[in-house]
Amino acid sequence: MTRSIFGAVLVAAGFVMGAGAGAQTLEKVHERESLVCGVQPNMPGFAAPDSSGVWQGFDVALCRAVAAAVLGNAASVVFVPVAAQDPFDELAAGQVDLVLRGAAWSFGNDVDPRLSFAGVTYYDGQGFMVPRSSGFGSALEMDDATLCVQQGTPTQANLLEYSRTNNMTFQLREVSNHAEAQQLYMAGECEVYSAEVSALAAMRASFADSENHVILPEYISKEPLGTYVRAGDDAWLSIVRWVFYALVLAEELGVTSTNIAEHAQGAASTAINRLLGKEGDLGARLGLDEAWAARAIAAGGNFGEIFASTVGEQTPIGLPRGLNAQWVQGGLLYAPPLR
């Protein structure tokens, strides 16, 4: 379905905020009784409809957590695919309430007057996938190889910089989207596909012969992927940011989807009591009730539970926690204290 068709669907469903985009986002979400999330499509493990048409994945679970916190219903979400080349068009136009994984946190995006960055949800980096039969064991062995890359994206610029730095030549085959890259790669028209490692793992998981494809060890960029909202609505920015932090803190504090009901009766830990609305006034300060975080956690689990069930090592995606582990476990995952 094209982007114009998606726009028409949103209009017909009454989801376009259009001229009312300047209104506070929380108010608009309550008025329509649904959250509209922009996601990168066709990303198994992160965001893709299942065989029943129900969206599933890591990014989907984060959107559902926001919906649970704000609306009390994790299912009250409309998912809108956004393009890799211009992922923030719908956000700027007021057609979505937030964009997940639209682009990495970078200088250019950080100073874009249309956007506010709500935080890193997944630490990633650009890498390379090759057929095992290629014999490539390192990106440094790929001189003169044919690479598929999405045109007009930072991925393409990173490849050019990497080739210059290492005195290599790549034959770049520009593609318009992830689906086209997959088609050409599987047809053997590209020896290599280069994208974020999480995207490569998602693509590989869809192959019937996934064991015959290898993600090389090199990361050639930093790609801190996260959530963006429209600039100018600080209250909504705080809500989206702290829903994610609540999931991170829940894992750190040992609060899970299975024990949250017990903790909600009152815990010995002040931090847990604050998180679950038993002490303090955190919800009121966000413009929500005091059970907002408890609902977000109960929707799909804490950050660790979401990661493990959608993209972790025991799933077809097979990603290790790595940099996405908690800060006390050697990763970069860190949430400010609740005070």
ZIMO-V242253 format. One line per field, one symbol per residue. ss: DSSP state (h for helix, s for strand, l for the rest). A space follows every 10 residues. Layout:
BEGIN
ss: ???
END
This chain:
BEGIN
ss: llhhhhhhhh hhhllllhhh hhllhhhhhh hhllssssss llslllsssl llllsslhhh hhhhhhhhhh hlllllssss ssllllllhh hhlllllsss ssssllhhhh llllssssss sssslsssss shhhllllhh hllllsssss lllhhhhhhh hhhhhlllll sssssllhhh hhhhhhllll lssssshhhh hhhhhllllh hhssslllll llssssssss lllhhhhhhh hhhhhhhhhh hhhllllllh hhhllllllh hhhhhlllll lhhhhhllll lhhhhhhhhh llhhhhhhhh llllllllll lhhhlshhhl llsllllll
END
